[in-house]
Amino acid sequence: MFVTSAESRALSRLFGLLAEDMTAREVRERVGHDLPDADDFASFVWDDGRRRFGDGVFLNMSADNLARYDSYDQTCDPITLKLQARRVPTLVKQVMAQRDFEVDRRSAVALKLMK
């Protein structure tokens, strides 16, 4: 992977956020604003007690789209929980077939187009 100078600087700023005196939510909010070339952003935290993701922060996403996103990710996302369970950097293809990922990705793109 090739990282441009601008992307490298942005990545450095993002890592710097981790050293600042901010809550986890504040860090996630800042990350959304500091991502280079991001059209939109959403970040949720796993809630063990409720067995679902919550405490969302987002950027440039409508309430309707967030509701669809939340509904899909809570019930149909075939990737997130598998990656979360591994607790180590993992390629998506290590937890699901490439073809399945491509089909799921097309669904996610369609969801984004409804925004």
N, C-alpha and C positions, 0 to 999 in steps of 0.2 A: 504494500500500500504506500502511496506517495502522499505526503502531507505538505501542503503549501506553507509558505512563511506566515501568511495570515491565519491559517488553521492552527499552526503551531503556537502562535501568540494567543489565540483564543483558547486553546487547550491549556496553556500555561495559566491563563486567568481563571479558568474553571477549576484547575487543581488548587490555585491560590484561595479559592472560596472555602475550601475544606479547612484551611488554617485560620480563617477569620472567626470571630466570636459571634456566630449566628446560630439560630435554631436550624434544625434539619429542614423545616418548611421554608425558611428564608433562603437557605442554600438552593433548594429546588426552584423557588421563584426566580432567583437570580440566574440560575442555569438556563431557564427558559428564555430569558432576555439576552443572555450572552452567547447563545449558540449561533455560529455563523451560518447564514443561508437558511435558517429555519423559517418555514412558512407558518407553522403552528407548533404547539408543544403541550403535552399533558404528562403529568407525573402523579402516580398514586402510591400509597404505602400499604403494605400488607397488614391486615388486622387479624391476628390469630384468633381472637375471641369471636369475631363475626365470620371468620373464614372467607374473607373477601377483601378486595382492595378498597381504600377510602382515603379521606383527607387529600383530595385532589387539588392540584394547582395546574393552571392552564393559561395558554396565551393564544389569542386569535381563534378561539373555537366557540361556536354558538352553544347556548344551553341545550338546544335540541340535538345537536351533534354530540355533545358530551353525554347526553342521556343514551343515545344509540351506542356510543362508544363504551360506556359503562355497562350497558346491558350485554353487549357482545363479549367484551373482555371477561366479564364475570361468569359467563356461561359457556362460551364457545371457543375461546382462545386455546389452541392446541399447543402453544409454545411456552408461554410465560411461567406457568407452574412447574413445568419440567425443567426449565432453566434455573428457576429459583431454588428448586430442590437440590441441584448439583453444587451450589455454593462455590464454584470455581469457574473461571472463564471457559465458556463452552460455545462451540459453533452450533448454529441452529441445526445443521445437517447431522450433528451427533445425537439429536433427540427426535428428529423427524425426517422423512424422505424429502428430497429437494422438490419433487413434483407436488407433494402435499403443501409445502411451504409456498410454492408459486400460486397454487389455487387459493390458499388463504390470503396471500398478499393481494391478489386481484380483488378479493372481497373487501379487504381493508381500503384499497384504492377507491373502490366504488363507494364505500362509506364516506371517505373524505370528499368525494365529488358531491355528495349530498349536503355538504356544509353550507 
